[in-house]
Amino acid sequence: MLHASRFPIIWCIVSLLFLHLETTGGISMGETRSRTPQPYGTVYEAVGELIDLLGGLEAAASLCSRSKSSLHTYMDRNSPGISAPIHVVLELEALCDKKPVTAFMAARANLAVIDLKSAAPNYDWLNHISQVSKEFADIVHETSKALSNQGDIDPVEAANILREIDEHMDALGKLRKAIEARRQDVDRRDASGQSVA
């Protein structure tokens, strides 16, 4: 049995151990950027991806009206019923090229998000076709792999396939944006019949 006089000694040893681990790089008591990966297709995973895109909890907290602990709670599936407020999501997603929470919400409503930003479209047609083909091949590969085991798709495999489908939709959206921009070039012809774009 531990005697009460030994608690300060134990506390000192534990403190020294943590100090040693922190100074040797074995553990960091500062930035808590690491997190338990959440299943793909959950709001927790989407919020976690958004926070990671911004450089972690500390960086994201400095960019919005929420603390690190609040942001951590929004990406913790062990805190059911607590979600990131929409104004915080909008505030953070405005700073990113990707919109993982918006894409998650759209997918839950059986909708897809296509980025139609005003940035100049990419007319590298071969790249577009290869990306669309690659992403479709990834869907076929993941689905075939899932079906080869049990002849059915389990929830983990479904999450992997959903990720591939979303990446395919993103590639299709970029191709669509370029095709639509090229179609609009016809509308911008000058009087001499030459394309302005």
Helices and strands as residue ranges (DSSP letters): G 4-6, H 7-23, H 43-53, H 57-63, H 68-74, H 86-93, H 100-108, H 125-150, H 155-187
